[in-house]
Amino acid sequence: FYFYLYLSMISFSNLIYIMKLTFQKVSLNRIFQQMFAQKIYADKRIIEFGAYKNSKKNFTNFINIKNKENIVYADKQDYNDNKFFKENLEGKLSFKDDSFDNVIIFNVLEHVYDANNAIKEIYRCLDSNGRIIGSTPFIHRIHNAPGDYNRYTEQFYEKILKKNNFKDSSIEVYGYGPFTACYVIIFDYTKLIPFLNNLILFFCIFLDSILSIFVKTSLKKIYPITICFSAKK
């Protein structure tokens, strides 16, 4: 019964995917974000913030894109490449109105003190029916780049996207419950012993599946690990 309950909480293919990447010392935040990105289709003019050409960490590596030659990259740190733009989301972006059809922004907004300005500028740079696609961690250690200012909730994205005139917003919350949330906190240390790390994660998800029997509210809603979102202009 409990094993059935466990599998009802997480598909077998997702479990294998998560365990494989966890063994490779990939954080659960990033695993969830990759799973979200793999469901996204994008084409035409694309920019990814917080990324640079040929990086294995780019989320455009996981998004389904017809022509990857159309991708350009941006970050506040300089990078010498003709497809890279040095940009600061705290101020006005250098791009003209309606410059892009898709803006990809994973693990960036927590490093932007004025997130409303960033969302507003992204909206301006998007063409009609263009999309913003992104994610931020909710439970994650402080990681300066050079600053780490905020953790955003599902309700935050609902309000800020609406405030800046985005429509058809879709927000996905990833997590399993408090035990898995605790695993995320100690991951930097447990990842040093891969087999033990996988075992801890497996049992944390299992304990959360049992706990979910006794709690009416979805546990991932009150113990989110990652918040992913998309919306149209």
Secondary structure, DSSP 4 states (H G I P E B T S, - for coil): -HHHHHHHHS-HHHHHHHHHHHHTT--HHHHHHHHHHTT-EE-SSEEEET--TT-TT-GGGTSEES-GGGEEEEESS----TTEEE--TTS--SSPTT-EEEEEEES-GGG-S-HHHHHHHHHHHEEEEEEEEEEEESS-----SS-------HHHHHHHHHHTT-EEEEEEEE---HHHHHHHHHHHHHTTSHHHHHHHHHHHHHHHHHHTTS-SS-HHHHS-SEEEEEEE-
